[in-house]
């Protein structure tokens, strides 16, 4: 199973930084018994591995060689490949850069490397054989991509709409390799005009495609702003305060009970 990490964005909402936003230190982790800062993207990578990914692909911009320097050839024994998005052209374009690596029958997980969310093992609940979205409840869905469901079936994705009718947003998704190819073919037919995955999925659904939503998320923080960065630090600190199993380190899940924060919208 591939885990695709789209890390080519400029991170303009939290700049200026002296490094890629995906390497922003958030919380800490243990490395051979030694505590060290944890890059925000490590939370997604760890969750992908927990969800079954045994190969990772980072899609980076030409100026983001610091990500390659940081992660190198593998993470926790899982090999990493790198693809380059030559210019900022949106999430769809970034994801499809990894397409040559993915087999027809290989499941693919996609997540956002500037987010922190719980529970850490939620990706394992997504089915392998259909386009499926991991959903999180939020109070301000208009800042995200809200997912409208009919039972478990996705009826529509409302991309940053002020009149969003669902309080559930997607935080990550999974699909078979053949579905990734189908989406790419449709994207090409639409002349690559879809920047957001939501509008492309809507076209996929209108053409008879299928997608499901899994309401398994509990806490979601977008770390792409200073507000989100502070909130993520607070979320992890609160988890750590619950004890050694509190979840502040990469690899540990939510310690039980309700999370302190449900979700924080983008500024």
Phi and psi in degrees as GROMACS dihedral restraints (atoms count N, CA, C in turn):
[ dihedral_restraints ]
;  ai    aj    ak    al  type     phi  dphi    fc
    3     4     5     6     1   -90.9    20    10
    4     5     6     7     1   141.6    20    10
    6     7     8     9     1  -111.7    20    10
    7     8     9    10     1   115.6    20    10
    9    10    11    12     1   -99.0    20    10
   10    11    12    13     1   124.9    20    10
   12    13    14    15     1  -114.4    20    10
   13    14    15    16     1    99.7    20    10
   15    16    17    18     1   -76.4    20    10
   16    17    18    19     1   105.6    20    10
   18    19    20    21     1  -125.9    20    10
   19    20    21    22     1    34.5    20    10
   21    22    23    24     1   -99.7    20    10
   22    23    24    25     1    -3.2    20    10
   24    25    26    27     1   -68.5    20    10
   25    26    27    28     1   157.8    20    10
   27    28    29    30     1   -78.6    20    10
   28    29    30    31     1   -22.5    20    10
   30    31    32    33     1    67.2    20    10
   31    32    33    34     1    38.8    20    10
   33    34    35    36     1   -64.9    20    10
   34    35    36    37     1   -23.6    20    10
   36    37    38    39     1   -72.7    20    10
   37    38    39    40     1   -18.8    20    10
   39    40    41    42     1  -123.1    20    10
   40    41    42    43     1     7.9    20    10
   42    43    44    45     1   -76.5    20    10
   43    44    45    46     1   159.5    20    10
   45    46    47    48     1   -87.8    20    10
   46    47    48    49     1   137.6    20    10
   48    49    50    51     1  -125.0    20    10
   49    50    51    52     1   159.2    20    10
   51    52    53    54     1   -93.1    20    10
   52    53    54    55     1    11.6    20    10
   54    55    56    57     1  -157.3    20    10
   55    56    57    58     1   171.0    20    10
   57    58    59    60     1   -64.1    20    10
   58    59    60    61     1   141.8    20    10
   60    61    62    63     1   -60.2    20    10
   61    62    63    64     1   -26.4    20    10
   63    64    65    66     1   -68.2    20    10
   64    65    66    67     1   -13.5    20    10
   66    67    68    69     1  -102.8    20    10
   67    68    69    70     1     9.1    20    10
   69    70    71    72     1   -58.7    20    10
   70    71    72    73     1   124.6    20    10
   72    73    74    75     1   -68.5    20    10
   73    74    75    76     1   125.2    20    10
   75    76    77    78     1  -138.0    20    10
   76    77    78    79     1   110.7    20    10
   78    79    80    81     1    72.5    20    10
   79    80    81    82     1  -160.5    20    10
   81    82    83    84     1  -147.4    20    10
   82    83    84    85     1   168.4    20    10
   84    85    86    87     1  -143.7    20    10
   85    86    87    88     1   163.6    20    10
   87    88    89    90     1   -95.7    20    10
   88    89    90    91     1   128.1    20    10
   90    91    92    93     1  -121.3    20    10
   91    92    93    94     1   101.4    20    10
   93    94    95    96     1    54.4    20    10
   94    95    96    97     1    43.0    20    10
   96    97    98    99     1    84.8    20    10
   97    98    99   100     1    -2.3    20    10
   99   100   101   102     1  -108.5    20    10
  100   101   102   103     1   127.8    20    10
  102   103   104   105     1   -77.6    20    10
  103   104   105   106     1   134.2    20    10
  105   106   107   108     1  -142.8    20    10
  106   107   108   109     1   161.8    20    10
  108   109   110   111     1   -60.3    20    10
  109   110   111   112     1   150.9    20    10
  111   112   113   114     1  -115.3    20    10
  112   113   114   115     1   124.1    20    10
  114   115   116   117     1   -68.1    20    10
  115   116   117   118     1   142.4    20    10
  117   118   119   120     1   -57.7    20    10
  118   119   120   121     1   -35.2    20    10
  120   121   122   123     1   -68.0    20    10
  121   122   123   124     1   -18.9    20    10
  123   124   125   126     1   -64.5    20    10
  124   125   126   127     1   -28.8    20    10
  126   127   128   129     1   -64.1    20    10
  127   128   129   130     1   -42.0    20    10
  129   130   131   132     1   -67.8    20    10
  130   131   132   133     1   -45.2    20    10
  132   133   134   135     1   -58.5    20    10
  133   134   135   136     1   -45.4    20    10
  135   136   137   138     1   -63.0    20    10
  136   137   138   139     1   -40.5    20    10
  138   139   140   141     1   -67.8    20    10
  139   140   141   142     1   -35.7    20    10
  141   142   143   144     1   -63.0    20    10
  142   143   144   145     1   -42.3    20    10
  144   145   146   147     1   -64.7    20    10
  145   146   147   148     1   -42.2    20    10
  147   148   149   150     1   -59.9    20    10
  148   149   150   151     1   -33.0    20    10
  150   151   152   153     1   -81.0    20    10
  151   152   153   154     1    -0.5    20    10
  153   154   155   156     1   113.0    20    10
  154   155   156   157     1    -1.6    20    10
  156   157   158   159     1   -66.3    20    10
  157   158   159   160     1   127.6    20    10
  159   160   161   162     1  -116.0    20    10
  160   161   162   163     1     6.9    20    10
  162   163   164   165     1  -147.3    20    10
  163   164   165   166     1   142.0    20    10
  165   166   167   168     1  -124.5    20    10
  166   167   168   169     1   144.2    20    10
  168   169   170   171     1  -130.2    20    10
  169   170   171   172     1   116.6    20    10
  171   172   173   174     1   -91.3    20    10
  172   173   174   175     1   128.0    20    10
  174   175   176   177     1  -101.1    20    10
  175   176   177   178     1   114.4    20    10
  177   178   179   180     1  -121.9    20    10
  178   179   180   181     1   160.6    20    10
  180   181   182   183     1   -85.0    20    10
  181   182   183   184     1   161.0    20    10
  183   184   185   186     1   -56.3    20    10
  184   185   186   187     1   -30.9    20    10
  186   187   188   189     1   -89.9    20    10
  187   188   189   190     1    11.2    20    10
  189   190   191   192     1  -109.4    20    10
  190   191   192   193     1    42.7    20    10
  192   193   194   195     1   -67.2    20    10
  193   194   195   196     1   -15.4    20    10
  195   196   197   198     1   -66.0    20    10
  196   197   198   199     1   -26.9    20    10
  198   199   200   201     1   -67.0    20    10
  199   200   201   202     1   -42.7    20    10
  201   202   203   204     1   -62.9    20    10
  202   203   204   205     1   -42.4    20    10
  204   205   206   207     1   -61.8    20    10
  205   206   207   208     1   -38.6    20    10
  207   208   209   210     1   -71.6    20    10
  208   209   210   211     1   -47.0    20    10
  210   211   212   213     1   -90.9    20    10
  211   212   213   214     1   -29.9    20    10
  213   214   215   216     1    65.1    20    10
  214   215   216   217     1  -141.2    20    10
  216   217   218   219     1   -89.9    20    10
  217   218   219   220     1   -12.3    20    10
  219   220   221   222     1  -162.1    20    10
  220   221   222   223     1   164.4    20    10
  222   223   224   225     1  -139.0    20    10
  223   224   225   226     1   122.3    20    10
  225   226   227   228     1    51.8    20    10
  226   227   228   229     1    37.2    20    10
  228   229   230   231     1    83.6    20    10
  229   230   231   232     1    -2.1    20    10
  231   232   233   234     1   -94.7    20    10
  232   233   234   235     1   122.7    20    10
  234   235   236   237     1   -66.5    20    10
  235   236   237   238     1   147.9    20    10
  237   238   239   240     1  -121.9    20    10
  238   239   240   241     1   131.3    20    10
  240   241   242   243     1  -108.4    20    10
  241   242   243   244     1   159.4    20    10
  243   244   245   246     1  -129.4    20    10
  244   245   246   247     1   134.6    20    10
  246   247   248   249     1  -122.7    20    10
  247   248   249   250     1   153.6    20    10
  249   250   251   252     1  -113.5    20    10
  250   251   252   253     1   128.9    20    10
  252   253   254   255     1   -97.4    20    10
  253   254   255   256     1   110.6    20    10
  255   256   257   258     1   -64.4    20    10
  256   257   258   259     1   -29.7    20    10
  258   259   260   261     1  -146.9    20    10
  259   260   261   262     1   156.0    20    10
  261   262   263   264     1   -65.5    20    10
  262   263   264   265     1   110.4    20    10
  264   265   266   267     1  -132.5    20    10
  265   266   267   268     1    18.6    20    10
  267   268   269   270     1    97.9    20    10
  268   269   270   271     1   168.7    20    10
  270   271   272   273     1   -67.1    20    10
  271   272   273   274     1   -42.0    20    10
  273   274   275   276     1   -58.8    20    10
  274   275   276   277     1   -49.6    20    10
  276   277   278   279     1   -58.2    20    10
  277   278   279   280     1   -41.1    20    10
  279   280   281   282     1   -63.5    20    10
  280   281   282   283     1   -46.3    20    10
  282   283   284   285     1   -61.4    20    10
  283   284   285   286     1   -43.1    20    10
  285   286   287   288     1   -70.6    20    10
  286   287   288   289     1   -13.7    20    10
  288   289   290   291     1   -61.1    20    10
  289   290   291   292     1   -27.2    20    10
  291   292   293   294     1   -85.7    20    10
  292   293   294   295     1    -5.2    20    10
  294   295   296   297     1   -54.8    20    10
  295   296   297   298     1   -40.6    20    10
  297   298   299   300     1   -60.6    20    10
  298   299   300   301     1   -18.5    20    10
  300   301   302   303     1   -87.7    20    10
  301   302   303   304     1   -17.0    20    10
  303   304   305   306     1   -98.7    20    10
  304   305   306   307     1   128.7    20    10
  306   307   308   309     1   -79.9    20    10
  307   308   309   310     1   160.8    20    10
  309   310   311   312     1   -56.1    20    10
  310   311   312   313     1   -39.9    20    10
  312   313   314   315     1   -99.4    20    10
  313   314   315   316     1     7.1    20    10
  315   316   317   318     1   -89.0    20    10
  316   317   318   319     1   127.6    20    10
  318   319   320   321     1   -68.9    20    10
  319   320   321   322     1   152.4    20    10
  321   322   323   324     1  -130.8    20    10
  322   323   324   325     1   132.7    20    10
  324   325   326   327     1  -108.8    20    10
  325   326   327   328     1   136.9    20    10
  327   328   329   330     1  -127.0    20    10
  328   329   330   331     1   133.2    20    10
  330   331   332   333     1  -142.1    20    10
  331   332   333   334     1   177.7    20    10
  333   334   335   336     1  -108.2    20    10
  334   335   336   337     1   123.3    20    10
  336   337   338   339     1   -79.5    20    10
  337   338   339   340     1     3.3    20    10
  339   340   341   342     1  -113.7    20    10
  340   341   342   343     1    34.5    20    10
  342   343   344   345     1  -128.3    20    10
  343   344   345   346     1   153.2    20    10
  345   346   347   348     1  -128.1    20    10
  346   347   348   349     1   127.5    20    10
  348   349   350   351     1  -147.0    20    10
  349   350   351   352     1   160.4    20    10
  351   352   353   354     1  -133.6    20    10
  352   353   354   355     1   154.4    20    10
  354   355   356   357     1   -75.1    20    10
  355   356   357   358     1   152.5    20    10
  357   358   359   360     1   -68.5    20    10
  358   359   360   361     1   -22.1    20    10
  360   361   362   363     1  -102.5    20    10
  361   362   363   364     1    16.3    20    10
  363   364   365   366     1   -65.6    20    10
  364   365   366   367     1   -28.0    20    10
  366   367   368   369     1   -63.1    20    10
  367   368   369   370     1   -25.8    20    10
  369   370   371   372     1   -66.0    20    10
  370   371   372   373     1   -15.7    20    10
  372   373   374   375     1   -84.9    20    10
  373   374   375   376     1    -9.9    20    10
  375   376   377   378     1   -81.8    20    10
  376   377   378   379     1   135.2    20    10
  378   379   380   381     1   -69.5    20    10
  379   380   381   382     1   153.2    20    10
  381   382   383   384     1   -85.3    20    10
  382   383   384   385     1   -22.3    20    10
  384   385   386   387     1  -100.1    20    10
  385   386   387   388     1     8.8    20    10
  387   388   389   390     1  -152.2    20    10
  388   389   390   391     1   152.3    20    10
  390   391   392   393     1   -61.5    20    10
  391   392   393   394     1   118.5    20    10
  393   394   395   396     1  -136.5    20    10
  394   395   396   397     1   141.0    20    10
  396   397   398   399     1  -114.4    20    10
  397   398   399   400     1   132.9    20    10
  399   400   401   402     1   -84.8    20    10
  400   401   402   403     1   120.8    20    10
  402   403   404   405     1  -109.1    20    10
  403   404   405   406     1   146.1    20    10
  405   406   407   408     1  -129.0    20    10
  406   407   408   409     1   142.0    20    10
  408   409   410   411     1   -82.4    20    10
  409   410   411   412     1   138.9    20    10
  411   412   413   414     1  -136.9    20    10
  412   413   414   415     1   160.4    20    10
  414   415   416   417     1   -89.4    20    10
  415   416   417   418     1   -24.8    20    10
  417   418   419   420     1  -123.8    20    10
  418   419   420   421     1    73.1    20    10
  420   421   422   423     1   -64.6    20    10
  421   422   423   424     1   -18.2    20    10
  423   424   425   426     1   -65.9    20    10
  424   425   426   427     1   -15.9    20    10
  426   427   428   429     1   -88.5    20    10
  427   428   429   430     1    -4.5    20    10
  429   430   431   432     1  -127.3    20    10
  430   431   432   433     1  -164.9    20    10
  432   433   434   435     1  -105.0    20    10
  433   434   435   436     1   101.2    20    10
  435   436   437   438     1   -78.6    20    10
  436   437   438   439     1   140.7    20    10
  438   439   440   441     1  -112.9    20    10
  439   440   441   442     1   119.7    20    10
  441   442   443   444     1   -94.9    20    10
  442   443   444   445     1   126.0    20    10
  444   445   446   447     1  -112.1    20    10
  445   446   447   448     1   152.4    20    10
  447   448   449   450     1  -121.9    20    10
  448   449   450   451     1    93.1    20    10
  450   451   452   453     1    72.0    20    10
  451   452   453   454     1  -119.9    20    10
  453   454   455   456     1   -98.8    20    10
  454   455   456   457     1   -12.6    20    10
  456   457   458   459     1   -75.9    20    10
  457   458   459   460     1   135.4    20    10
  459   460   461   462     1   -76.4    20    10
  460   461   462   463     1   124.4    20    10
  462   463   464   465     1   -96.4    20    10
  463   464   465   466     1   -34.9    20    10
  465   466   467   468     1  -164.4    20    10
  466   467   468   469     1   148.3    20    10
  468   469   470   471     1  -112.3    20    10
  469   470   471   472     1   121.4    20    10
  471   472   473   474     1   -98.7    20    10
  472   473   474   475     1   103.4    20    10
  474   475   476   477     1   -82.0    20    10
  475   476   477   478     1   105.1    20    10
  477   478   479   480     1    47.7    20    10
  478   479   480   481     1    51.3    20    10
  480   481   482   483     1   -99.2    20    10
  481   482   483   484     1   132.6    20    10
  483   484   485   486     1   -63.4    20    10
  484   485   486   487     1   -26.0    20    10
  486   487   488   489     1  -102.2    20    10
  487   488   489   490     1    30.4    20    10
  489   490   491   492     1   -53.8    20    10
  490   491   492   493     1   135.1    20    10
  492   493   494   495     1  -103.7    20    10
  493   494   495   496     1    -1.5    20    10
  495   496   497   498     1  -121.2    20    10
  496   497   498   499     1   143.2    20    10
  498   499   500   501     1   -97.3    20    10
  499   500   501   502     1    10.1    20    10
  501   502   503   504     1  -106.0    20    10
  502   503   504   505     1   130.0    20    10
  504   505   506   507     1  -118.2    20    10
  505   506   507   508     1   157.7    20    10
  507   508   509   510     1   -88.2    20    10
  508   509   510   511     1   143.3    20    10
  510   511   512   513     1  -117.7    20    10
  511   512   513   514     1   -19.1    20    10
  513   514   515   516     1  -165.0    20    10
  514   515   516   517     1   164.4    20    10
  516   517   518   519     1  -150.9    20    10
  517   518   519   520     1   163.6    20    10
  519   520   521   522     1  -137.2    20    10
  520   521   522   523     1   151.1    20    10
  522   523   524   525     1  -161.7    20    10
  523   524   525   526     1   161.1    20    10
  525   526   527   528     1   -72.4    20    10
  526   527   528   529     1   157.0    20    10
  528   529   530   531     1   -57.4    20    10
  529   530   531   532     1   -36.1    20    10
  531   532   533   534     1   -65.6    20    10
  532   533   534   535     1   -34.2    20    10
  534   535   536   537     1   -69.7    20    10
  535   536   537   538     1   -37.5    20    10
  537   538   539   540     1   -58.9    20    10
  538   539   540   541     1   -40.2    20    10
  540   541   542   543     1   -68.1    20    10
  541   542   543   544     1   -39.0    20    10
  543   544   545   546     1   -61.3    20    10
  544   545   546   547     1   -43.4    20    10
  546   547   548   549     1   -64.9    20    10
  547   548   549   550     1   -39.5    20    10
  549   550   551   552     1   -64.2    20    10
  550   551   552   553     1   -41.8    20    10
  552   553   554   555     1   -61.6    20    10
  553   554   555   556     1   -42.8    20    10
  555   556   557   558     1   -65.9    20    10
  556   557   558   559     1   -40.6    20    10
  558   559   560   561     1   -60.0    20    10
  559   560   561   562     1   -41.9    20    10
  561   562   563   564     1   -65.7    20    10
  562   563   564   565     1   -40.8    20    10
  564   565   566   567     1   -61.5    20    10
  565   566   567   568     1   -32.0    20    10
  567   568   569   570     1   -90.1    20    10
  568   569   570   571     1    16.7    20    10
  570   571   572   573     1    59.4    20    10
  571   572   573   574     1    30.7    20    10
  573   574   575   576     1    64.3    20    10
  574   575   576   577     1    23.4    20    10
  576   577   578   579     1   -81.2    20    10
  577   578   579   580     1    -8.9    20    10
  579   580   581   582     1   -83.5    20    10
  580   581   582   583     1   111.4    20    10
  582   583   584   585     1   -83.8    20    10
  583   584   585   586     1   -38.9    20    10
  585   586   587   588     1   -98.2    20    10
  586   587   588   589     1   144.4    20    10
  588   589   590   591     1   -64.7    20    10
  589   590   591   592     1   -28.1    20    10
  591   592   593   594     1   -62.1    20    10
  592   593   594   595     1   -44.4    20    10
  594   595   596   597     1   -67.8    20    10
  595   596   597   598     1   -34.8    20    10
  597   598   599   600     1   -68.3    20    10
  598   599   600   601     1   -41.3    20    10
  600   601   602   603     1   -64.2    20    10
  601   602   603   604     1   -37.7    20    10
  603   604   605   606     1   -59.2    20    10
  604   605   606   607     1   -42.2    20    10
  606   607   608   609     1   -66.0    20    10
  607   608   609   610     1   -37.6    20    10
  609   610   611   612     1   -61.6    20    10
  610   611   612   613     1   -43.6    20    10
  612   613   614   615     1   -66.6    20    10
  613   614   615   616     1   -40.9    20    10
  615   616   617   618     1   -64.3    20    10
  616   617   618   619     1   -26.2    20    10
  618   619   620   621     1   -89.1    20    10
  619   620   621   622     1     8.1    20    10
  621   622   623   624     1   100.4    20    10
  622   623   624   625     1     4.9    20    10
  624   625   626   627     1   -73.6    20    10
  625   626   627   628     1   173.0    20    10
  627   628   629   630     1  -132.9    20    10
  628   629   630   631     1   144.7    20    10
  630   631   632   633     1  -150.7    20    10
  631   632   633   634     1   152.0    20    10
  633   634   635   636     1  -127.4    20    10
  634   635   636   637     1   155.9    20    10
  636   637   638   639     1  -117.9    20    10
  637   638   639   640     1   138.4    20    10
  639   640   641   642     1  -118.0    20    10
  640   641   642   643     1   112.8    20    10
  642   643   644   645     1   -83.4    20    10
  643   644   645   646     1    69.4    20    10
  645   646   647   648     1  -111.0    20    10
  646   647   648   649     1    -6.6    20    10
  648   649   650   651     1   -80.6    20    10
  649   650   651   652     1   151.1    20    10
  651   652   653   654     1  -122.4    20    10
  652   653   654   655     1   -46.0    20    10
  654   655   656   657     1  -132.9    20    10
  655   656   657   658     1   136.5    20    10
  657   658   659   660     1  -144.4    20    10
  658   659   660   661     1   127.4    20    10
  660   661   662   663     1  -130.5    20    10
  661   662   663   664     1   127.5    20    10
  663   664   665   666     1   -88.6    20    10
  664   665   666   667     1   117.7    20    10
  666   667   668   669     1   -94.2    20    10
  667   668   669   670     1    15.5    20    10
  669   670   671   672     1   -79.1    20    10
  670   671   672   673     1    -0.8    20    10
  672   673   674   675     1  -130.6    20    10
  673   674   675   676     1   165.4    20    10
  675   676   677   678     1   -62.6    20    10
  676   677   678   679     1   -38.2    20    10
  678   679   680   681     1   -60.1    20    10
  679   680   681   682     1   -46.5    20    10
  681   682   683   684     1   -66.8    20    10
  682   683   684   685     1   -36.2    20    10
  684   685   686   687     1   -61.1    20    10
  685   686   687   688     1   -46.8    20    10
  687   688   689   690     1   -63.6    20    10
  688   689   690   691     1   -39.1    20    10
  690   691   692   693     1   -65.7    20    10
  691   692   693   694     1   -39.0    20    10
  693   694   695   696     1   -65.0    20    10
  694   695   696   697     1   -41.5    20    10
  696   697   698   699     1   -60.1    20    10
  697   698   699   700     1   -43.6    20    10
  699   700   701   702     1   -64.7    20    10
  700   701   702   703     1   -41.5    20    10
  702   703   704   705     1   -60.6    20    10
  703   704   705   706     1   -46.1    20    10
  705   706   707   708     1   -70.9    20    10
  706   707   708   709     1   -36.4    20    10
  708   709   710   711     1   -65.5    20    10
  709   710   711   712     1   -40.3    20    10
  711   712   713   714     1   -64.0    20    10
  712   713   714   715     1   -39.3    20    10
  714   715   716   717     1   -64.0    20    10
  715   716   717   718     1   -42.9    20    10
  717   718   719   720     1   -64.1    20    10
  718   719   720   721     1   -35.4    20    10
  720   721   722   723     1   -65.7    20    10
  721   722   723   724     1   -18.3    20    10
  723   724   725   726     1   -77.8    20    10
  724   725   726   727     1    -6.7    20    10
  726   727   728   729     1   131.4    20    10
  727   728   729   730     1   179.0    20    10
  729   730   731   732     1   -62.2    20    10
  730   731   732   733     1   -20.3    20    10
  732   733   734   735     1   -96.8    20    10
  733   734   735   736     1    19.9    20    10
  735   736   737   738     1   -70.9    20    10
  736   737   738   739     1   -15.9    20    10
  738   739   740   741     1    97.1    20    10
  739   740   741   742     1     8.9    20    10
  741   742   743   744     1   -75.9    20    10
  742   743   744   745     1   -20.2    20    10
  744   745   746   747     1   -94.8    20    10
  745   746   747   748     1   149.6    20    10
  747   748   749   750     1   -60.5    20    10
  748   749   750   751     1   135.8    20    10
  750   751   752   753     1   103.3    20    10
  751   752   753   754     1    -9.7    20    10
  753   754   755   756     1  -111.4    20    10
  754   755   756   757     1   141.8    20    10
  756   757   758   759     1   -93.6    20    10
  757   758   759   760     1  -172.5    20    10
  759   760   761   762     1   -68.4    20    10
  760   761   762   763     1   138.8    20    10
  762   763   764   765     1   -77.1    20    10
  763   764   765   766     1     3.4    20    10
  765   766   767   768     1   110.7    20    10
  766   767   768   769     1   154.0    20    10
  768   769   770   771     1    79.2    20    10
  769   770   771   772     1  -173.3    20    10
  771   772   773   774     1   -80.0    20    10
  772   773   774   775     1   139.6    20    10
  774   775   776   777     1   -68.7    20    10
  775   776   777   778     1   156.0    20    10
  777   778   779   780     1   -69.4    20    10
  778   779   780   781     1   -39.2    20    10
  780   781   782   783     1  -118.3    20    10
  781   782   783   784     1   133.7    20    10
  783   784   785   786     1   -80.2    20    10
  784   785   786   787     1   -53.7    20    10
  786   787   788   789     1  -167.2    20    10
  787   788   789   790     1   150.7    20    10
  789   790   791   792     1  -122.8    20    10
  790   791   792   793     1   127.9    20    10
  792   793   794   795     1   -79.0    20    10
  793   794   795   796     1   159.5    20    10
  795   796   797   798     1   -68.4    20    10
  796   797   798   799     1   144.0    20    10
